[in-house]
Amino acid sequence: MARDSLRRSRYTDGQERKTCLHQIVLDAQAGQVSAELTRRGVAADARVHVVVELLEDGNPPMAAIAQAGRALDWLADEPELYSDADLIQRAG
């Protein structure tokens, strides 16, 4: 899975620069990561930021896949639809 985004970064000189980020989520053996990056067009001398999650049983849970793929990140920008005031008091 690949995802592009534009990030604004503020540097120590006070200037703001735009940086294009390309996110790639891999499911690969540790020894195959370099080959996978090369296969996806990442140059051998490119600077990369890497986060490693070890999968014990080989099958990641669906929640981990969605989080790694940032599938639900858009929900953070959505307004709350309900509040505590919407709860119904049931007669007890």
C-alpha positions as CSV (number, residue, x, y, z in Angstrom):
1,M,0.0,0.0,0.0
2,A,1.3,3.4,-0.9
3,R,0.1,6.9,0.1
4,D,1.3,10.4,-0.7
5,S,0.8,13.4,1.4
6,L,2.2,17.0,1.7
7,R,3.6,18.1,5.0
8,R,4.6,21.5,6.1
9,S,7.8,21.6,8.2
10,R,9.2,24.5,10.2
11,Y,13.0,24.5,10.3
12,T,15.3,26.0,12.8
13,D,16.0,29.0,10.6
14,G,12.3,29.9,11.0
15,Q,11.3,29.2,7.4
16,E,8.5,26.8,6.5
17,R,9.0,24.3,3.7
18,K,6.7,21.8,2.0
19,T,7.8,18.2,2.0
20,C,6.1,15.5,-0.1
21,L,5.9,12.3,1.8
22,H,5.4,8.9,0.2
23,Q,4.2,6.2,2.6
24,I,4.7,2.5,1.8
25,V,3.3,-0.3,4.0
26,L,5.2,-3.5,3.5
27,D,4.5,-7.0,4.7
28,A,7.9,-8.6,4.2
29,Q,10.6,-10.6,6.0
30,A,13.3,-8.4,7.6
31,G,16.0,-9.5,5.1
32,Q,13.7,-8.6,2.2
33,V,12.9,-5.0,3.1
34,S,15.7,-3.5,1.0
35,A,14.7,-5.5,-2.0
36,E,11.0,-4.6,-1.6
37,L,11.9,-0.9,-1.4
38,T,14.0,-1.2,-4.5
39,R,11.2,-3.1,-6.3
40,R,8.8,-0.2,-5.4
41,G,11.2,2.4,-6.9
42,V,12.9,3.7,-3.8
43,A,16.5,4.7,-4.6
44,A,19.2,2.9,-2.6
45,D,20.5,6.3,-1.4
46,A,17.1,7.7,-0.4
47,R,16.6,8.9,3.2
48,V,13.8,6.8,4.8
49,H,12.0,6.8,8.2
50,V,11.2,3.2,9.2
51,V,8.8,1.8,11.8
52,V,9.0,-1.9,12.4
53,E,6.2,-4.0,13.9
54,L,7.0,-7.7,14.5
55,L,4.2,-10.1,13.7
56,E,4.4,-13.2,15.9
57,D,1.8,-15.4,14.2
58,G,2.2,-14.0,10.6
59,N,-1.4,-12.8,10.4
60,P,-1.9,-9.2,11.5
61,P,-5.3,-8.3,13.0
62,M,-7.6,-6.2,10.8
63,A,-7.3,-3.3,13.2
64,A,-3.5,-3.2,12.8
65,I,-3.9,-3.3,9.0
66,A,-6.4,-0.4,9.1
67,Q,-4.2,1.6,11.4
68,A,-1.0,1.0,9.4
69,G,-2.8,1.9,6.2
70,R,-4.3,5.0,7.9
71,A,-7.7,3.9,6.6
72,L,-9.7,5.6,9.4
73,D,-7.6,8.7,9.9
74,W,-10.3,10.8,8.2
75,L,-12.5,10.2,11.3
76,A,-10.4,12.6,13.4
77,D,-11.6,15.5,11.2
78,E,-15.3,14.5,11.4
79,P,-17.6,16.2,14.0
80,E,-19.1,14.2,16.8
81,L,-22.6,13.1,15.9
82,Y,-23.8,12.3,19.4
83,S,-23.1,13.5,22.9
84,D,-24.1,12.4,26.4
85,A,-27.2,14.6,26.1
86,D,-28.5,12.2,23.5
87,L,-28.6,9.3,25.9
88,I,-32.1,8.0,26.9
89,Q,-32.8,7.4,30.5
90,R,-34.5,4.0,30.9
91,A,-37.0,3.5,33.6
92,G,-35.6,1.1,36.0
